[in-house]
Amino acid sequence: MTIANVATRHGYGTFDCDGAKIRAHCRHLATVVTIRGEIDAVNVDRVSQYIRRFILESNPLVLDVSDVSHFAEAGISLVYTLDEDCRAAGVEWTLVASPAVIALLGGGRAEDEFPIARSVREALHNVAEAIVSRRQLVLPLIKKTA
């Protein structure tokens, strides 16, 4: 792993991807990947390839596309691919998207298919609540075996 990879993985830099600016920040609860600019047919494969590196077994992922100025139909494949990759790796993930992106993904149907939050703050709050819920489920099991 190079210094550039480490710096980017820990949120020290922004990756320019043909009109999309991607920044990843590893936080205590999740890795937040923020994309600004445009996601279109020209850059969707590079963007998708780049964000895959942040699918880590031990850490939930929050994909923030709320400030994407142009989200072409090609961007839909990015979201579906990320969903499949996260499921395969057993990684929880959340999409933070603008109303325009939600509409392009199918409106209310998108909310049924993907875990969606209105903000990064809400997404991180949901991750924290899920952790607490899992702990409450496991705690009685631990007490019975002790």
Secondary structure, 3 states (H helix, E strand, C coil): CCHHHHHHHCCCCEEEECCEEEEEEECCCCEEEEEEEEECCCCHHHHHHHHHCCCECCECEEEEEEEEEEECCHHHHHHHHHHHHHHHHCCCEEEEECHHHHHHHCCHHHHHHCCEECCHHHHHHHHHHHHHHHHHHHHHHHHHHC
